[in-house]
Amino acid sequence: MSSILSHDQITFFHSERMVQIVDAIAQEVGLDGDSLIEAREAAAFHDLGKVEVPISILGKAGILTEDEFVTMKAHSALGADLILKVAPDLWNISQGVRSHHERLDGKGYPDGLKGEEIPILGRIIAVADVFDALTHPRPYRQDMFSAESAIEYLQDNARTSFDPRVVSAMCAVKDTVRLTY
């Protein structure tokens, strides 16, 4: 995590919040034991690949160019590769990191996975990631959604982008996780 902090504080604090949100969602969907530990670890490192993305892209206030967006999209695969390079036995965690931008309809990245092809950790992190991104300022967007508006966005996109069971879990824990900010 120190490499994330030294590269980009916004990503670091986002990752800290993600551990809390993912933990709550994962428990709500019934993960426990080693699976729950893996969920927390995948949440902590879901944006690890951003250490390879130039800060000029991470901190850009405007819309990314096509090339910049391609560079940004590489972070999930880069993060998974970094994890496996250091700890090859952390396959489940690496796949949660790799798949957190996949979408149920197959329009996500990096692999265009659909539905149940997306590991449960990736589906959980995807919902938590969007919730946190919408409810906190970003360099490209200072205005924030309320928790209720973020939940509405997730519900509107359940079945196309997000796992409906995970969205329901997010709805169930939203008041608890909001208290931790």
N, CA and C atoms as an extended XYZ file, in Angstrom:
543
Properties=species:S:1:pos:R:3:atomname:S:1:resname:S:1:resid:I:1 pbc="F F F"
N         0.826       -1.192        0.000 N   MET     1
C         0.000        0.000        0.000 CA  MET     1
C         0.871        1.257        0.000 C   MET     1
N         2.087        1.160        0.535 N   SER     2
C         2.934        2.355        0.573 CA  SER     2
C         3.307        2.824       -0.828 C   SER     2
N         3.436        1.882       -1.776 N   SER     3
C         3.743        2.301       -3.149 CA  SER     3
C         2.559        3.050       -3.755 C   SER     3
N         1.336        2.667       -3.389 N   ILE     4
C         0.153        3.389       -3.861 CA  ILE     4
C         0.125        4.776       -3.235 C   ILE     4
N         0.375        4.863       -1.922 N   LEU     5
C         0.367        6.156       -1.230 CA  LEU     5
C         1.391        7.103       -1.822 C   LEU     5
N         2.594        6.604       -2.085 N   SER     6
C         3.637        7.486       -2.610 CA  SER     6
C         3.352        7.920       -4.046 C   SER     6
N         2.551        7.149       -4.775 N   HIS     7
C         2.250        7.488       -6.170 CA  HIS     7
C         1.029        8.401       -6.290 C   HIS     7
N        -0.019        8.133       -5.493 N   ASP     8
C        -1.266        8.884       -5.652 CA  ASP     8
C        -2.112        8.754       -4.389 C   ASP     8
N        -2.238        9.847       -3.631 N   GLN     9
C        -2.985        9.809       -2.372 CA  GLN     9
C        -4.473        9.543       -2.577 C   GLN     9
N        -5.052       10.053       -3.652 N   ILE    10
C        -6.478        9.817       -3.903 CA  ILE    10
C        -6.742        8.316       -4.027 C   ILE    10
N        -5.901        7.632       -4.783 N   THR    11
C        -6.055        6.183       -4.951 CA  THR    11
C        -5.830        5.459       -3.630 C   THR    11
N        -4.876        5.903       -2.844 N   PHE    12
C        -4.599        5.278       -1.550 CA  PHE    12
C        -5.818        5.352       -0.635 C   PHE    12
N        -6.380        6.550       -0.463 N   PHE    13
C        -7.520        6.691        0.447 CA  PHE    13
C        -8.762        5.987       -0.103 C   PHE    13
N        -8.914        5.984       -1.416 N   HIS    14
C        -9.993        5.218       -2.049 CA  HIS    14
C        -9.829        3.736       -1.712 C   HIS    14
N        -8.619        3.218       -1.799 N   SER    15
C        -8.365        1.803       -1.506 CA  SER    15
C        -8.658        1.474       -0.047 C   SER    15
N        -8.335        2.385        0.858 N   GLU    16
C        -8.659        2.172        2.274 CA  GLU    16
C       -10.166        2.067        2.480 C   GLU    16
N       -10.916        2.973        1.861 N   ARG    17
C       -12.376        2.921        1.977 CA  ARG    17
C       -12.923        1.643        1.349 C   ARG    17
N       -12.312        1.238        0.251 N   MET    18
C       -12.768        0.042       -0.452 CA  MET    18
C       -12.702       -1.205        0.427 C   MET    18
N       -11.696       -1.310        1.267 N   VAL    19
C       -11.591       -2.469        2.161 CA  VAL    19
C       -12.829       -2.543        3.046 C   VAL    19
N       -13.254       -1.412        3.592 N   GLN    20
C       -14.424       -1.390        4.470 CA  GLN    20
C       -15.705       -1.728        3.705 C   GLN    20
N       -15.863       -1.141        2.529 N   ILE    21
C       -17.080       -1.374        1.745 CA  ILE    21
C       -17.143       -2.829        1.274 C   ILE    21
N       -16.049       -3.317        0.723 N   VAL    22
C       -16.011       -4.700        0.225 CA  VAL    22
C       -16.224       -5.690        1.364 C   VAL    22
N       -15.631       -5.431        2.514 N   ASP    23
C       -15.826       -6.310        3.667 CA  ASP    23
C       -17.314       -6.425        4.009 C   ASP    23
N       -18.001       -5.294        4.050 N   ALA    24
C       -19.430       -5.301        4.391 CA  ALA    24
C       -20.255       -6.032        3.331 C   ALA    24
N       -19.994       -5.747        2.059 N   ILE    25
C       -20.731       -6.418        0.979 CA  ILE    25
C       -20.444       -7.920        0.995 C   ILE    25
N       -19.178       -8.281        1.114 N   ALA    26
C       -18.790       -9.697        1.083 CA  ALA    26
C       -19.469      -10.479        2.205 C   ALA    26
N       -19.517       -9.901        3.390 N   GLN    27
C       -20.215      -10.572        4.487 CA  GLN    27
C       -21.704      -10.701        4.186 C   GLN    27
N       -22.280       -9.653        3.613 N   GLU    28
C       -23.717       -9.659        3.291 CA  GLU    28
C       -24.062      -10.735        2.255 C   GLU    28
N       -23.162      -10.982        1.299 N   VAL    29
C       -23.441      -12.034        0.298 CA  VAL    29
C       -23.035      -13.425        0.793 C   VAL    29
N       -22.473      -13.499        2.000 N   GLY    30
C       -22.197      -14.795        2.605 CA  GLY    30
C       -20.766      -15.285        2.552 C   GLY    30
N       -19.831      -14.446        2.137 N   LEU    31
C       -18.433      -14.879        2.170 CA  LEU    31
C       -17.958      -14.906        3.616 C   LEU    31
N       -17.100      -15.863        3.927 N   ASP    32
C       -16.512      -15.927        5.261 CA  ASP    32
C       -15.151      -16.608        5.165 C   ASP    32
N       -14.481      -16.705        6.274 N   GLY    33
C       -13.189      -17.382        6.328 CA  GLY    33
C       -12.185      -16.831        5.336 C   GLY    33
N       -11.504      -17.735        4.634 N   ASP    34
C       -10.472      -17.331        3.677 CA  ASP    34
C       -11.033      -16.470        2.551 C   ASP    34
N       -12.263      -16.746        2.130 N   SER    35
C       -12.869      -15.953        1.051 CA  SER    35
C       -13.050      -14.499        1.467 C   SER    35
N       -13.413      -14.278        2.717 N   LEU    36
C       -13.580      -12.914        3.220 CA  LEU    36
C       -12.226      -12.205        3.315 C   LEU    36
N       -11.215      -12.920        3.757 N   ILE    37
C        -9.860      -12.349        3.811 CA  ILE    37
C        -9.389      -11.990        2.406 C   ILE    37
N        -9.617      -12.883        1.441 N   GLU    38
C        -9.238      -12.597        0.052 CA  GLU    38
C        -9.983      -11.380       -0.488 C   GLU    38
N       -11.248      -11.230       -0.126 N   ALA    39
C       -12.023      -10.068       -0.577 CA  ALA    39
C       -11.408       -8.775       -0.061 C   ALA    39
N       -11.046       -8.758        1.216 N   ARG    40
C       -10.422       -7.560        1.803 CA  ARG    40
C        -9.090       -7.249        1.114 C   ARG    40
N        -8.284       -8.279        0.892 N   GLU    41
C        -6.975       -8.062        0.269 CA  GLU    41
C        -7.116       -7.608       -1.178 C   GLU    41
N        -8.052       -8.193       -1.904 N   ALA    42
C        -8.289       -7.759       -3.286 CA  ALA    42
C        -8.766       -6.310       -3.313 C   ALA    42
N        -9.603       -5.935       -2.358 N   ALA    43
C       -10.069       -4.542       -2.278 CA  ALA    43
C        -8.904       -3.592       -2.024 C   ALA    43
N        -8.029       -3.973       -1.112 N   ALA    44
C        -6.890       -3.113       -0.777 CA  ALA    44
C        -5.991       -2.877       -1.984 C   ALA    44
N        -5.861       -3.886       -2.830 N   PHE    45
C        -4.923       -3.805       -3.948 CA  PHE    45
C        -5.591       -3.721       -5.317 C   PHE    45
N        -6.895       -3.446       -5.351 N   HIS    46
C        -7.606       -3.458       -6.638 CA  HIS    46
C        -7.052       -2.439       -7.628 C   HIS    46
N        -6.490       -1.337       -7.143 N   ASP    47
C        -5.920       -0.312       -8.022 CA  ASP    47
C        -4.393       -0.294       -7.993 C   ASP    47
N        -3.774       -1.378       -7.555 N   LEU    48
C        -2.311       -1.458       -7.497 CA  LEU    48
C        -1.670       -1.127       -8.834 C   LEU    48
N        -2.270       -1.546       -9.918 N   GLY    49
C        -1.720       -1.286      -11.248 CA  GLY    49
C        -1.613        0.185      -11.590 C   GLY    49
N        -2.303        1.039      -10.836 N   LYS    50
C        -2.210        2.478      -11.094 CA  LYS    50
C        -0.828        3.035      -10.768 C   LYS    50
N         0.001        2.276      -10.050 N   VAL    51
C         1.375        2.733       -9.825 CA  VAL    51
C         2.144        2.783      -11.142 C   VAL    51
N         1.638        2.095      -12.166 N   GLU    52
C         2.252        2.098      -13.495 CA  GLU    52
C         1.629        3.139      -14.430 C   GLU    52
N         0.604        3.834      -13.955 N   VAL    53
C        -0.074        4.857      -14.761 CA  VAL    53
C         0.515        6.216      -14.400 C   VAL    53
N         0.938        7.000      -15.379 N   PRO    54
C         1.523        8.312      -15.077 CA  PRO    54
C         0.573        9.190      -14.260 C   PRO    54
N         1.133        9.916      -13.308 N   ILE    55
C         0.340       10.793      -12.452 CA  ILE    55
C        -0.370       11.866      -13.277 C   ILE    55
N         0.196       12.216      -14.431 N   SER    56
C        -0.453       13.201      -15.307 CA  SER    56
C        -1.800       12.689      -15.816 C   SER    56
N        -1.951       11.391      -15.911 N   ILE    57
C        -3.230       10.793      -16.313 CA  ILE    57
C        -4.129       10.625      -15.093 C   ILE    57
N        -3.576       10.098      -13.999 N   LEU    58
C        -4.378        9.885      -12.792 CA  LEU    58
C        -4.978       11.186      -12.265 C   LEU    58
N        -4.226       12.271      -12.346 N   GLY    59
C        -4.675       13.537      -11.789 CA  GLY    59
C        -5.276       14.496      -12.789 C   GLY    59
N        -5.500       14.043      -14.001 N   LYS    60
C        -6.007       14.932      -15.046 CA  LYS    60
C        -7.416       15.428      -14.708 C   LYS    60
N        -7.597       16.738      -14.786 N   ALA    61
C        -8.884       17.339      -14.439 CA  ALA    61
C        -9.916       17.200      -15.555 C   ALA    61
N        -9.473       17.002      -16.768 N   GLY    62
C       -10.401       16.922      -17.892 CA  GLY    62
C       -10.640       15.498      -18.356 C   GLY    62
N       -11.302       15.394      -19.478 N   ILE    63
C       -11.595       14.099      -20.086 CA  ILE    63
C       -10.306       13.508      -20.651 C   ILE    63
N       -10.112       12.217      -20.437 N   LEU    64
C        -8.925       11.540      -20.954 CA  LEU    64
C        -9.018       11.386      -22.469 C   LEU    64
N        -7.864       11.489      -23.126 N   THR    65
C        -7.814       11.182      -24.559 CA  THR    65
C        -7.994        9.675      -24.721 C   THR    65
N        -8.179        9.237      -25.948 N   GLU    66
C        -8.328        7.802      -26.201 CA  GLU    66
C        -7.089        7.037      -25.737 C   GLU    66
N        -5.899        7.561      -26.040 N   ASP    67
C        -4.656        6.903      -25.622 CA  ASP    67
C        -4.522        6.881      -24.100 C   ASP    67
N        -4.877        7.988      -23.448 N   GLU    68
C        -4.813        8.040      -21.985 CA  GLU    68
C        -5.783        7.032      -21.371 C   GLU    68
N        -6.961        6.903      -21.963 N   PHE    69
C        -7.948        5.953      -21.448 CA  PHE    69
C        -7.455        4.512      -21.606 C   PHE    69
N        -6.810        4.219      -22.718 N   VAL    70
C        -6.224        2.883      -22.920 CA  VAL    70
C        -5.180        2.611      -21.832 C   VAL    70
N        -4.349        3.600      -21.543 N   THR    71
C        -3.339        3.462      -20.485 CA  THR    71
C        -4.007        3.232      -19.135 C   THR    71
N        -5.050        4.006      -18.834 N   MET    72
C        -5.762        3.873      -17.560 CA  MET    72
C        -6.414        2.497      -17.446 C   MET    72
N        -7.029        2.037      -18.525 N   LYS    73
C        -7.714        0.743      -18.487 CA  LYS    73
C        -6.754       -0.417      -18.229 C   LYS    73
N        -5.493       -0.235      -18.512 N   ALA    74
C        -4.513       -1.311      -18.306 CA  ALA    74
C        -4.254       -1.590      -16.830 C   ALA    74
N        -4.667       -0.678      -15.936 N   HIS    75
C        -4.288       -0.816      -14.527 CA  HIS    75
C        -4.791       -2.104      -13.879 C   HIS    75
N        -5.958       -2.595      -14.264 N   SER    76
C        -6.472       -3.797      -13.598 CA  SER    76
C        -5.633       -5.035      -13.953 C   SER    76
N        -5.266       -5.181      -15.205 N   ALA    77
C        -4.407       -6.304      -15.607 CA  ALA    77
C        -3.000       -6.140      -15.041 C   ALA    77
N        -2.486       -4.911      -15.057 N   LEU    78
C        -1.155       -4.658      -14.493 CA  LEU    78
C        -1.112       -5.011      -13.010 C   LEU    78
N        -2.143       -4.620      -12.272 N   GLY    79
C        -2.204       -4.924      -10.843 CA  GLY    79
C        -2.230       -6.419      -10.582 C   GLY    79
N        -3.039       -7.138      -11.352 N   ALA    80
C        -3.106       -8.597      -11.199 CA  ALA    80
C        -1.750       -9.232      -11.489 C   ALA    80
N        -1.087       -8.759      -12.534 N   ASP    81
C         0.235       -9.290      -12.883 CA  ASP    81
C         1.258       -9.006      -11.786 C   ASP    81
N         1.214       -7.808      -11.208 N   LEU    82
C         2.137       -7.465      -10.115 CA  LEU    82
C         1.928       -8.389       -8.919 C   LEU    82
N         0.678       -8.656       -8.587 N   ILE    83
C         0.377       -9.543       -7.459 CA  ILE    83
C         0.931      -10.941       -7.724 C   ILE    83
N         0.677      -11.477       -8.904 N   LEU    84
C         1.144      -12.834       -9.216 CA  LEU    84
C         2.661      -12.924       -9.301 C   LEU    84
N         3.298      -11.830       -9.699 N   LYS    85
C         4.762      -11.816       -9.770 CA  LYS    85
C         5.367      -11.950       -8.372 C   LYS    85
N         4.751      -11.292       -7.397 N   VAL    86
C         5.257      -11.302       -6.024 CA  VAL    86
C         4.774      -12.534       -5.258 C   VAL    86
N         3.525      -12.925       -5.504 N   ALA    87
C         2.924      -14.026       -4.741 CA  ALA    87
C         2.039      -14.876       -5.660 C   ALA    87
N         2.633      -15.825       -6.378 N   PRO    88
C         1.875      -16.636       -7.336 CA  PRO    88
C         0.698      -17.400       -6.729 C   PRO    88
N         0.725      -17.622       -5.420 N   ASP    89
C        -0.363      -18.365       -4.776 CA  ASP    89
C        -1.604      -17.502       -4.513 C   ASP    89
N        -1.538      -16.210       -4.814 N   LEU    90
C        -2.678      -15.316       -4.577 CA  LEU    90
C        -3.546      -15.181       -5.828 C   LEU    90
N        -3.833      -16.308       -6.461 N   TRP    91
C        -4.595      -16.326       -7.712 CA  TRP    91
C        -5.968      -15.668       -7.561 C   TRP    91
N        -6.741      -16.054       -6.544 N   ASN    92
C        -8.087      -15.501       -6.383 CA  ASN    92
C        -8.052      -13.988       -6.208 C   ASN    92
N        -7.109      -13.516       -5.418 N   ILE    93
C        -6.974      -12.072       -5.200 CA  ILE    93
C        -6.613      -11.389       -6.516 C   ILE    93
N        -5.663      -11.965       -7.242 N   SER    94
C        -5.251      -11.352       -8.512 CA  SER    94
C        -6.412      -11.298       -9.501 C   SER    94
N        -7.254      -12.322       -9.497 N   GLN    95
C        -8.384      -12.334      -10.430 CA  GLN    95
C        -9.473      -11.349      -10.014 C   GLN    95
N        -9.636      -11.122       -8.719 N   GLY    96
C       -10.541      -10.068       -8.258 CA  GLY    96
C       -10.059       -8.705       -8.713 C   GLY    96
N        -8.755       -8.480       -8.602 N   VAL    97
C        -8.142       -7.227       -9.059 CA  VAL    97
C        -8.304       -7.089      -10.573 C   VAL    97
N        -7.979       -8.135      -11.297 N   ARG    98
C        -8.041       -8.088      -12.761 CA  ARG    98
C        -9.457       -7.807      -13.270 C   ARG    98
N       -10.456       -8.357      -12.611 N   SER    99
C       -11.824       -8.332      -13.153 CA  SER    99
C       -12.717       -7.237      -12.588 C   SER    99
N       -12.188       -6.308      -11.801 N   HIS   100
C       -13.083       -5.341      -11.153 CA  HIS   100
C       -13.673       -4.292      -12.095 C   HIS   100
N       -13.244       -4.254      -13.343 N   HIS   101
C       -13.877       -3.376      -14.341 CA  HIS   101
C       -14.641       -4.174      -15.404 C   HIS   101
N       -14.810       -5.460      -15.183 N   GLU   102
C       -15.659       -6.264      -16.062 CA  GLU   102
C       -17.117       -5.928      -15.754 C   GLU   102
N       -18.001       -6.123      -16.726 N   ARG   103
C       -19.424       -5.833      -16.561 CA  ARG   103
C       -20.231       -7.046      -17.003 C   ARG   103
N       -21.375       -7.254      -16.374 N   LEU   104
C       -22.171       -8.452      -16.648 CA  LEU   104
C       -22.488       -8.644      -18.122 C   LEU   104
N       -22.674       -7.540      -18.852 N   ASP   105
C       -23.030       -7.633      -20.272 CA  ASP   105
C       -21.823       -7.853      -21.182 C   ASP   105
N       -20.637       -7.988      -20.602 N   GLY   106
C       -19.431       -8.237      -21.388 CA  GLY   106
C       -18.767       -6.991      -21.933 C   GLY   106
N       -19.262       -5.808      -21.564 N   LYS   107
C       -18.717       -4.557      -22.097 CA  LYS   107
C       -17.634       -3.950      -21.209 C   LYS   107
N       -17.153       -4.707      -20.238 N   GLY   108
C       -16.088       -4.214      -19.377 CA  GLY   108
C       -14.716       -4.595      -19.902 C   GLY   108
N       -13.725       -4.442      -19.056 N   TYR   109
C       -12.340       -4.737      -19.439 CA  TYR   109
C       -11.600       -5.323      -18.253 C   TYR   109
N       -10.498       -6.040      -18.466 N   PRO   110
C        -9.697       -6.150      -19.683 CA  PRO   110
C       -10.085       -7.321      -20.593 C   PRO   110
N       -10.923       -8.243      -20.119 N   ASP   111
C       -11.143       -9.487      -20.862 CA  ASP   111
C       -12.532       -9.637      -21.475 C   ASP   111
N       -13.411       -8.681      -21.251 N   GLY   112
C       -14.763       -8.775      -21.794 CA  GLY   112
C       -15.562       -9.943      -21.232 C   GLY   112
N       -15.310      -10.284      -19.959 N   LEU   113
C       -16.037      -11.380      -19.322 CA  LEU   113
C       -17.506      -11.006      -19.149 C   LEU   113
N       -18.371      -12.032      -19.086 N   LYS   114
C       -19.811      -11.825      -18.920 CA  LYS   114
C       -20.323      -12.610      -17.715 C   LYS   114
N       -21.323      -12.056      -17.058 N   GLY   115
C       -22.058      -12.766      -16.012 CA  GLY   115
C       -21.190      -13.508      -15.028 C   GLY   115
N       -21.488      -14.801      -14.885 N   GLU   116
C       -20.789      -15.646      -13.917 CA  GLU   116
C       -19.331      -15.923      -14.288 C   GLU   116
N       -18.914      -15.555      -15.503 N   GLU   117
C       -17.494      -15.674      -15.857 CA  GLU   117
C       -16.656      -14.736      -14.985 C   GLU   117
N       -17.273      -13.675      -14.504 N   ILE   118
C       -16.573      -12.695      -13.667 CA  ILE   118
C       -16.495      -13.261      -12.253 C   ILE   118
N       -15.299      -13.383      -11.695 N   PRO   119
C       -15.184      -13.905      -10.328 CA  PRO   119
C       -16.006      -13.061       -9.347 C   PRO   119
N       -16.521      -13.716       -8.318 N   ILE   120
C       -17.338      -13.008       -7.329 CA  ILE   120
C       -16.575      -11.830       -6.723 C   ILE   120
N       -15.270      -11.974       -6.496 N   LEU   121
C       -14.510      -10.847       -5.945 CA  LEU   121
C       -14.533       -9.661       -6.897 C   LEU   121
N       -14.422       -9.901       -8.186 N   GLY   122
C       -14.494       -8.823       -9.168 CA  GLY   122
C       -15.851       -8.157       -9.177 C   GLY   122
N       -16.922       -8.964       -9.049 N   ARG   123
C       -18.280       -8.402       -9.045 CA  ARG   123
C       -18.526       -7.562       -7.799 C   ARG   123
N       -17.996       -8.002       -6.662 N   ILE   124
C       -18.142       -7.236       -5.419 CA  ILE   124
C       -17.340       -5.943       -5.505 C   ILE   124
N       -16.088       -6.041       -5.924 N   ILE   125
C       -15.237       -4.848       -6.014 CA  ILE   125
C       -15.813       -3.853       -7.007 C   ILE   125
N       -16.395       -4.322       -8.105 N   ALA   126
C       -16.979       -3.417       -9.104 CA  ALA   126
C       -18.055       -2.533       -8.488 C   ALA   126
N       -18.953       -3.125       -7.720 N   VAL   127
C       -20.043       -2.364       -7.097 CA  VAL   127
C       -19.487       -1.397       -6.059 C   VAL   127
N       -18.592       -1.877       -5.211 N   ALA   128
C       -17.999       -1.012       -4.188 CA  ALA   128
C       -17.216        0.133       -4.821 C   ALA   128
N       -16.492       -0.164       -5.893 N   ASP   129
C       -15.665        0.826       -6.583 CA  ASP   129
C       -16.524        1.952       -7.152 C   ASP   129
N       -17.610        1.596       -7.808 N   VAL   130
C       -18.488        2.614       -8.389 CA  VAL   130
C       -19.162        3.419       -7.281 C   VAL   130
N       -19.620        2.750       -6.230 N   PHE   131
C       -20.246        3.472       -5.116 CA  PHE   131
C       -19.276        4.500       -4.533 C   PHE   131
N       -18.051        4.069       -4.258 N   ASP   132
C       -17.077        4.987       -3.663 CA  ASP   132
C       -16.693        6.097       -4.632 C   ASP   132
N       -16.505        5.764       -5.895 N   ALA   133
C       -16.129        6.780       -6.891 CA  ALA   133
C       -17.219        7.839       -7.036 C   ALA   133
N       -18.472        7.424       -7.000 N   LEU   134
C       -19.566        8.385       -7.157 CA  LEU   134
C       -19.758        9.267       -5.930 C   LEU   134
N       -19.409        8.759       -4.757 N   THR   135
C       -19.669        9.506       -3.522 CA  THR   135
C       -18.460       10.283       -3.007 C   THR   135
N       -17.401       10.328       -3.797 N   HIS   136
C       -16.197       11.091       -3.430 CA  HIS   136
C       -15.699       11.878       -4.636 C   HIS   136
N       -15.098       13.050       -4.397 N   PRO   137
C       -14.603       13.851       -5.530 CA  PRO   137
C       -13.456       13.155       -6.249 C   PRO   137
N       -13.332       13.464       -7.509 N   ARG   138
C       -12.261       12.960       -8.364 CA  ARG   138
C       -11.640       14.157       -9.070 C   ARG   138
N       -10.411       14.026       -9.563 N   PRO   139
C        -9.802       15.167      -10.272 CA  PRO   139
C       -10.660       15.652      -11.440 C   PRO   139
N       -11.337       14.734      -12.108 N   TYR   140
C       -12.149       15.074      -13.276 CA  TYR   140
C       -13.586       15.450      -12.911 C   TYR   140
N       -13.963       15.302      -11.628 N   ARG   141
C       -15.330       15.599      -11.210 CA  ARG   141
C       -15.337       15.931       -9.725 C   ARG   141
N       -15.598       17.179       -9.393 N   GLN   142
C       -15.607       17.576       -7.989 CA  GLN   142
C       -16.959       17.342       -7.319 C   GLN   142
N       -18.035       17.393       -8.107 N   ASP   143
C       -19.346       17.157       -7.514 CA  ASP   143
C       -19.512       15.675       -7.205 C   ASP   143
N       -20.273       15.399       -6.170 N   MET   144
C       -20.434       14.023       -5.716 CA  MET   144
C       -21.907       13.646       -5.706 C   MET   144
N       -22.162       12.366       -5.832 N   PHE   145
C       -23.500       11.826       -5.666 CA  PHE   145
C       -23.763       11.648       -4.175 C   PHE   145
N       -25.004       11.740       -3.763 N   SER   146
C       -25.371       11.297       -2.421 CA  SER   146
C       -25.313        9.767       -2.423 C   SER   146
N       -25.273        9.174       -1.239 N   ALA   147
C       -25.283        7.710       -1.159 CA  ALA   147
C       -26.536        7.154       -1.829 C   ALA   147
N       -27.659        7.833       -1.642 N   GLU   148
C       -28.924        7.373       -2.232 CA  GLU   148
C       -28.866        7.421       -3.759 C   GLU   148
N       -28.305        8.498       -4.313 N   SER   149
C       -28.189        8.610       -5.772 CA  SER   149
C       -27.226        7.567       -6.334 C   SER   149
N       -26.148        7.291       -5.604 N   ALA   150
C       -25.201        6.263       -6.042 CA  ALA   150
C       -25.871        4.887       -6.042 C   ALA   150
N       -26.657        4.609       -5.015 N   ILE   151
C       -27.394        3.341       -4.952 CA  ILE   151
C       -28.381        3.255       -6.112 C   ILE   151
N       -29.070        4.348       -6.393 N   GLU   152
C       -30.018        4.370       -7.513 CA  GLU   152
C       -29.304        4.070       -8.836 C   GLU   152
N       -28.109        4.660       -9.014 N   TYR   153
C       -27.319        4.390      -10.219 CA  TYR   153
C       -26.986        2.896      -10.317 C   TYR   153
N       -26.539        2.314       -9.208 N   LEU   154
C       -26.201        0.889       -9.204 CA  LEU   154
C       -27.430        0.033       -9.512 C   LEU   154
N       -28.566        0.387       -8.906 N   GLN   155
C       -29.795       -0.374       -9.156 CA  GLN   155
C       -30.228       -0.264      -10.619 C   GLN   155
N       -30.099        0.934      -11.181 N   ASP   156
C       -30.468        1.140      -12.589 CA  ASP   156
C       -29.596        0.316      -13.535 C   ASP   156
N       -28.381        0.001      -13.094 N   ASN   157
C       -27.436       -0.726      -13.942 CA  ASN   157
C       -27.218       -2.179      -13.518 C   ASN   157
N       -28.016       -2.635      -12.541 N   ALA   158
C       -27.978       -4.051      -12.161 CA  ALA   158
C       -28.535       -4.850      -13.345 C   ALA   158
N       -28.007       -6.010      -13.531 N   ARG   159
C       -28.356       -6.937      -14.610 CA  ARG   159
C       -27.663       -6.610      -15.930 C   ARG   159
N       -27.256       -5.355      -16.153 N   THR   160
C       -26.486       -5.053      -17.365 CA  THR   160
C       -25.013       -4.920      -17.008 C   THR   160
N       -24.721       -4.105      -15.994 N   SER   161
C       -23.330       -3.896      -15.597 CA  SER   161
C       -22.959       -4.633      -14.318 C   SER   161
N       -23.867       -4.640      -13.359 N   PHE   162
C       -23.542       -5.122      -12.013 CA  PHE   162
C       -24.414       -6.305      -11.605 C   PHE   162
N       -23.832       -7.189      -10.806 N   ASP   163
C       -24.529       -8.352      -10.272 CA  ASP   163
C       -25.654       -7.871       -9.348 C   ASP   163
N       -26.915       -8.198       -9.656 N   PRO   164
C       -28.029       -7.732       -8.829 CA  PRO   164
C       -27.925       -8.165       -7.367 C   PRO   164
N       -27.389       -9.348       -7.118 N   ARG   165
C       -27.233       -9.822       -5.732 CA  ARG   165
C       -26.231       -8.954       -4.980 C   ARG   165
N       -25.173       -8.528       -5.657 N   VAL   166
C       -24.162       -7.676       -5.027 CA  VAL   166
C       -24.721       -6.266       -4.825 C   VAL   166
N       -25.495       -5.776       -5.784 N   VAL   167
C       -26.134       -4.462       -5.628 CA  VAL   167
C       -27.094       -4.496       -4.439 C   VAL   167
N       -27.860       -5.569       -4.296 N   SER   168
C       -28.764       -5.704       -3.144 CA  SER   168
C       -27.981       -5.696       -1.840 C   SER   168
N       -26.838       -6.362       -1.827 N   ALA   169
C       -25.990       -6.364       -0.631 CA  ALA   169
C       -25.481       -4.959       -0.334 C   ALA   169
N       -25.091       -4.219       -1.369 N   MET   170
C       -24.639       -2.835       -1.182 CA  MET   170
C       -25.765       -1.995       -0.587 C   MET   170
N       -26.978       -2.183       -1.076 N   CYS   171
C       -28.137       -1.463       -0.527 CA  CYS   171
C       -28.305       -1.771        0.960 C   CYS   171
N       -28.118       -3.024        1.324 N   ALA   172
C       -28.305       -3.452        2.709 CA  ALA   172
C       -27.259       -2.871        3.652 C   ALA   172
N       -26.058       -2.610        3.152 N   VAL   173
C       -24.963       -2.159        4.031 CA  VAL   173
C       -24.613       -0.684        3.863 C   VAL   173
N       -25.286        0.019        2.958 N   LYS   174
C       -24.871        1.392        2.624 CA  LYS   174
C       -24.823        2.315        3.835 C   LYS   174
N       -25.783        2.206        4.739 N   ASP   175
C       -25.779        3.091        5.903 CA  ASP   175
C       -24.628        2.767        6.839 C   ASP   175
N       -24.278        1.506        6.949 N   THR   176
C       -23.154        1.091        7.786 CA  THR   176
C       -21.838        1.590        7.220 C   THR   176
N       -21.624        1.409        5.923 N   VAL   177
C       -20.344        1.818        5.347 CA  VAL   177
C       -20.217        3.328        5.286 C   VAL   177
N       -21.309        4.052        5.141 N   ARG   178
C       -21.230        5.517        5.107 CA  ARG   178
C       -20.766        6.069        6.450 C   ARG   178
N       -21.047        5.364        7.524 N   LEU   179
C       -20.634        5.826        8.843 CA  LEU   179
C       -19.125        5.753        9.029 C   LEU   179
N       -18.442        4.990        8.192 N   THR   180
C       -17.006        4.800        8.373 CA  THR   180
C       -16.171        5.872        7.684 C   THR   180
N       -16.784        6.808        6.980 N   TYR   181
C       -16.014        7.809        6.225 CA  TYR   181
C       -15.693        9.003        7.082 C   TYR   181
